Amino acid sequence: MAVCQSNRLDSNATGLRYAEEECLRQLPTHVTWYGLEPNSYNDFGGTITTQAREPISASRQREKGVVTDLEASGGFQQDLTIGNTWRLLQGFLFADARERPTTVPLNGAPVPLTAAAAADKSVGAAAGLAGFKKGYIVQFGGFAKAENNVRRTVAADATATKVTFSEEVVDETPPAEAYINHVGFKFDAGALTAVMNGKLFQLTGTNLDKYGFIPGEWVFIGGDEATSRFTNNTGFARISVVTATAITFDKTDFAAQAEVGTNKSIEIYVGSIIRNEAEPSLIKRRSYQLERYLGKDTDGDMAEYLVGAVPNEMTVNVSSADKVTVDMSFMAMDNEQRDGKAGMKAGTRPISAPEAAFNTSSDVHRIKLAEVVDESAVKPLYAFATELSISINNNVSASKAIGTLGAIDTNAGMFEVGGSMTAYFADINAVKAVRNNADITLDMIMLKRNSGMVLDIPLLTLGNGRLTVEKDQAIMLPLDTNAVKGKFGYTLQIQRFSYLPAIAGGV
């Protein structure tokens, strides 16, 4: 039977993936193409510039010219989930993620797990497990037996080849996708006490500087069991200062108060951090190749590629009664097309596990815009918002050179973080904050099925502030936000909690 070739291709037959380059325009020897979930595209591909010949002649006609330039770029929008954007955020913030111990690091080789043993409640590997210490709370995932995919606590400092746990482990040989992540700490009974130092909330104890907490990091204080949390001080908090005897917080989503933790083994949950770094040695430019699958021709799979693509602009969009979405755009060096005969570029293309998108009705735990009146952000400027956008612009531009079609490199300009929001007008303080050029801070917490994300801007100024008054409508307050480097050395930090206790919320 003859195979008929269609004269058209549906957009639903396409797909989008990306791979990180080893250096600009060059893929590594072993390539992984990670999947994306675009809802729409924005000018994806290359734009060719031609110059026609216009000689002076009696015929007054143009003659065929030449190709003189190529502008390659591409953008797309996708729903925001806990995992589908995380790896790419390193590119937009020009930094490596700060990760706790894990067997599946973003920027290192995975640690294959070789055994889960009931006899000594352990998980083993050939090497790479020594980072797991006593008291670490560990998330299990990807194991064949569902009973193993739960949270456990490390019973003793691990060796390179084995981690033992306080809770039961079911016997199995873990599949390749099995992993363990450090997601929190379980402190000894009575080890932590909650105190108030003026307006600032503190947890006091001993050797608190050994846990790797850093200023600007968010944590979740408290576990699901009553003995693992304070009676009153449970929730998200941002660390300001860490010493051996005290952790000081400058933001909390709970009404902080002094409280003794007698007989309570307090749990504190942590996440991975990506922030624009102030230390030059921590700043890293990444480039990618974006692969858009275009279906099949008579010879095989077709695709187009953006080559040497540097992350340029990103916007997180939050509107009422909607999904949270993210727009991403790249400035590229070149654009390539491959027909079925050439085929797609080599590499592995893993299938991503399905994830639920964050919605703005029940998954946004908190959006807080507050004036920084002292070391603590205690003066909120509104109660409810109808829309919010947070944008990143790396101001990437292409470097052109004679003898090269396209670009030879890119230049990164000023790192800008801004956005806008519209809130219900409650009182005049927010309008005054615009006029007074007040120091403002913004954070947003999203929760989903025992996981979450925090977007934090420690310092920004406000613009606009002109009230919108319409007949029979609530008075609205539109605000523009312009972020600057804050006291922790970054402008924007995004933190992902791969595991949170049920008490944190999220459905």
N, C-alpha and C positions, 0 to 999 in steps of 0.2 A: 504494500500500500504506500502511495506517495505521502511524503511529509510536507504539509503546507506551511509556508512561511507567511506570517502576518505582515500586513503593510503598516501596522501601527503597534505601539507598545503602551500599555496602561501604566500609570504612575504607581499603582499598587504593586506592580511587579518589581519595583526598585527597592533598594536597601542602602543603608549608609553605615560604614565602618571607618575606624581610624587606627593608625599604627604610629607609635612614636619613633622618630628618626634617631639614628645614632649620632649623626651630625647633619647639618643643613643639607637637604635633598638626598640624603643617603640613609637607606634602611639598614638595620642590623642584619647579621647572618640569619638569626632565628627570629622571625617576625610573628607577632600576635596582632590580629586585626580584631579590635573590640567593637561590639555592636552599639549602635545608637538608635534612637526611636523618634525620628523627625516627624512632627506634625505638618511642617511646611518648610520650604527652602527660600533663601533670599539671595538672588544673584550668584548662584553656584556655578563656577566654571571660569573660563577665560574670555576676555574681551580683546579682540584684535584691532589694532589701529593701522590703517593703511593711508598712504599719501599718494594721491594721483599726480601724474606728470602734467604740467600746464605750460608747455613751450609756447613762445610767441610765434604765431603763424597766421597766415591768411585764413586758414580754415577755422580758427578759433575753437578747436576741439581739444578736449582732454585726451590724454593717452593713459593706458594702463599703468598704474603706479606699483608701489612695493609695500610690503608689510614692514612697519617701522617699530611697532611696540606691542607688548602683551601685558595686560593687567589681569592677574589671577587672584581670585578671592572667592569666598563662599560663606554662607551663613545658613543657619537653620534654627527652628524652635522645637523644643520637646518638653513634655511634662517633666516636672522634677520629682524624682524618687530618691530613696535613700542611697542608691548605688549608681544610677546611670550617668551621673555627671561628675562623680567624685574624682576619678582619676584625671579627668581633663582639667579640673580646677587647679591642679598643680601648674599647668601651662598658663592659665590666665593670671595667676598670682605670682608667677615666676619664682616658685619655691617648691622644695620637696615637702611632702606631708610629714608632720611629726607624729610618729606612730608609737604606740605601746608594743610590747612583745607580741608577735603573731607569727604563725607558720605560713601566712600568705601575705608578705609585705608588698606594698605597691611597687617599690623600687629595688627589690632584691629577689633572689631565687627562692621559690617556695620550699618549705621543709616537708617532705613526704612523711606522713605518719605510718608506722609499720605495724603497730599493735595497740589494741585496747584490752586491758587485762583485768578481770574481776578479782583475781587472787590478791593483788596488792593495790587495787584501785588506781591503775596507772595508764598512761598513754606513752608510747615509745616512738623513737625515730632513730635514724643512724647518727644524727647530730643536729645541733641547732636549737635545743630546748633549754639551755642554761639560763635564759633570761626570765623564766617564770619563777617567782619567789614565793615564799610562805606568805599566806594571807591574800594572795592575788585571787580575784574573782575572774574565772575564765569561762568564756562562751564557747560551746562546742557547736559545730555545724558540719553538714555534709556527710555524716556517718550513715551507714546503711541501716543500722538499728535505731529506730526512733527514740528508744530509751536513752541513748547516748547524747542526743542533741538537746541537752539542757545545760544550765549553768552549774558550775562547781567551784570549790575553793581549794587552792593549792595547800597541801598539808605540810610540806617541807620544801626548802629550796631545791630546785630541780638540778639534775645533772645534765650534761649535754645530750644524753640519750633517753632520759625518762623523767616524767612529771607524775607525782603521786597526789591524790586528791582525798579530801575528807569524806566525800560522798561516793556512793557505789558507782562502779563502771561495769558495763556489760561487755563480755568477751566478743571481739570481732577483729577481723583484719580490715582496717579502714580502707575505703575506696580512695582513688586519687584525689577526689574533691573534698575529702575530710580536712578540717582545719580546727585550730583552737586560737582564740584571741584573748588577750588580757583586757578586761573591760572595767575592772574596779578593784577596790581594796576592802577587806573585812578586818577591822581593827579589833584588838583584844577587848574583852569586857572592861568597861570603865576607862578605856584609854583616852577617850575624847570627852571634853567638856565644852559646852557652848557658853560664851560670855559676850558681853557688850562692852566695847572699848569706845566710849562716846556713842556716836551713831553707827559705828562700824561693828559688824558681826565678826566674831572670831571663833575658831576651834582651837583649843589649847591641848597640849599633850607633850610627848617627848620624841625626839628624833624625827620630827615631822618634815624636815628638809631632805630626808633620804628617799622619799616616795616619788620624786621626779615632777612634782607640781611646779608650774611656771606661772608667773604673773600674766594675767589676761586670760588664762584658761578657765573654762566653765566646767563645773562638776554638778552631779546630782547627789544630794545628801540624803541617805536613807534607803532601806530595803523593804521588801514586802512583809517580812516578819516583824511583829511589834518590837522584838528585842534587837532588831537591826536598825532602828531609827529612833530619833528623838521624838518626843510626844508632840512638840510644836515646830521644831526647825527641820522641816522636810521639804525639799524642792531644789530648784536650780539656783546656783550662786556662782559669781565670778570672782576668781582669786585676784587679790591686789598685791599682797606681800606674803612671802613664805620665810619663816625662820625655823630654827630647831624646835621652838616651843609654841609657835602659834601660826595658824593660817588665817590671814585677814582677808575678808571679802568686802567688795565695794558695791556689789549688786546682789540682791536676792529676789526671788519671786514669792517669798513668804514673809510674814511679819516676824522678823528675827527677834529673839529674846534669850536671856540667860537661862541655861538649863543644864543640870548635872546629868551625865550619862552613866550613872551607877548601874552596874549589871547589864549594860547594853553594849553589844558588839556592833558598833556603828559601821554601816557600809557606805562607801563613797564610790560613785561610778564616774568613769572618765571616758574620753573619746579621742579620736585622731584629730589633729589640727592642721589646717592649711591657712597661712597668713602671708601677706606680703612682708618680706623680711627686711629689717634695717641693716643687719650685718652683711657686708658685701660678700663674704664667703658663703653665705646661705642663699644668695640670689642666683637663680638658675633659669636661663632661657631654654625653653623646649620648642621643638618644631615637630610637625606631624605630617603624615600623608593621609588625606581623606579619600576614601574609596566609595564612589556611588555606583552601585550595581545597576545596569541598564537592561537587564533581560538577556535573551539569547538571539543570536542570528543563526544562519545555517551551519556555522562552524563551531559555535560554543557560546560561552558567557562573554558579555560585553560590559565594560566599565569605563568610567572616567575618574581621573585622580587630580586632586590638588597636591602639589609637591612643594616641600619646604614651607608648609603652612604654619605661621606663627599666630597664636591666639591674640586677638586684638580687642574686641568688645564683647561684653556679656551683660545681660540684664535679667534680673529675677523679677517676675511679674506676679503680683498678688492682688487679686480683685475679689470683691465679695461674691459669694455663691458661685465659685468657680474652682478650677484646678490652679495650683501654682505651676507656672511655666518658666522656662529659661530660654533666652535667645543667645546664641553664640555666633560670632563671626571671626574669620581668619583672613590674614593677609598672606598670600602664597607667592612663591617664586615662579611657578610654572603650572600649566594645566596639560594633562596628558589624556589621550583617548586610546583605548585598546579594543579591537574588534574580537570576534570569537576565535579567530585564528591565533591571535597573540595570546588570548586568554587573560585571566586575572593574575595579579601579582602573587607570588608564592607566599605562604604563611599559613598559620593555623587560624581558624575562625570559630572560636567557642560560641556556644549558644548561651545567652544570658538567661538566668532564672527570671521568671515573671515577677514584677514588683508592682505594688500599688502606688499611685500618684498621691502626693499630698493635696488635700482639698482645703479650701479656705473657710469652710464652715465649721468643721470639727477637729481638724489637724493642726491649726495654728493656735498653739497654747498661749502665746503672748506676743504682742508687738508693743514695745514700750519706747516712747520718745520722752526723755526727761532732761531737765536742766541740771547741770552739775553745779550744785551750790557750795559744796566742799569736797571732801574726798569720797563722799557717798552721793549717788544719784537718787535724790529723794523727792524731787518735785516733778511729777508727771505733768505733761502739757495737754493731754486729751484723754478721753476714756475709750472711744471707739473710732476706728478708721474704716473707710470704704474701699480704699485702694492704696497700694504701695509699690514702688519700684526701686530697686537698688541696682545701680549700674557700675560697671568697671570699664575703663578705657585705658589701654596701654599706649595709645597714640602711635601705633606701629606704621611706619612708612617704608616703601620699597627703595632700595638703592639701585640705580641704573648705571650701566656702563656700556661703552662702545664695544661692539662685537658680541653682545649678549641679547637675545630676545627674551624678554621678561626681566627678572631682577637677579642681581648677584648676591644680595643679602637684604636684611631689614634693619631699620633703626627703631629702637623703642624710645618713645618720648616720655613725658611726664605721666606717672601713674595717677589716674584720677578716679575717684569714687564719688558718686553722687546719686541723684534720683529725685523722686517726688512722692508726695503722699497727699491724700485728701481725708480729713478727719471731721467728725462732728464738732462744731464749736460748742465749748462748755463755758469757758471764761476768757478774759482778756489776756491772761498770762502768756499764751502762745504767741499772740500778736506782739506783745511787748518784747518777747525773746528775740523776735526778728529785728526789731528796731534797735535793741540793745546789743546786738551781735553776741548773744550769750553763748556760753559753752554748753553744747547739747550732746547727748549720747543716745544711740539707738540700738536696740537689739530685737531680734525676732527668734522665737523658739517654735519649732514644728515637731510634732510627735506622730509616730505611726507604728503600731504593732510592736511594742517593746524596742523601739529604736527612735532616733531623733536627730535633728540638725539645729544648730544655733548659728545665726549670722549676727556678728557683733561689730559695731562701729563705735569706738570709744569717744571720738571727738568729732563734731561737725558744727557747721553754722547753718542757719536757716535763711531762706529767701522767700519772696512772694508774701504770703500772709494776708492778702486782700480777701476779705470775707465775701462769700457768695450768698446773697440774700434774694430768694425768689418766693413769690406768692405761694402759700400753702405748702412750702417745703421747709425742711430743717435747714438751719444756717450751717454752711459748710466752710471749712478752713483749708484752702490749698496751700501746701508748703513745698518749697524746693530744698533739697539737702545737698550740702557741699562738704565732704569729709576731708579731714587733714590728719597728719600723723598724731596719734594720741600718746598718752603717758607710757604705754607699753612698747612703743616703737613701731607699731603697725597702724595702718589705716583701716583695713578690713580683715577680719578673721572669720573663717567658716569652720565649724567643728561638727564632726559626725560621731554620734553615739551608736555603735552597732548593736548595743544591748542596753536596755534600761528596764528596771523593775516595773511590774504592772502598776504600782502606786504612782508612777510618774504620769500615767494617763496615756492616751493614744489608742485608737481603735483600728 
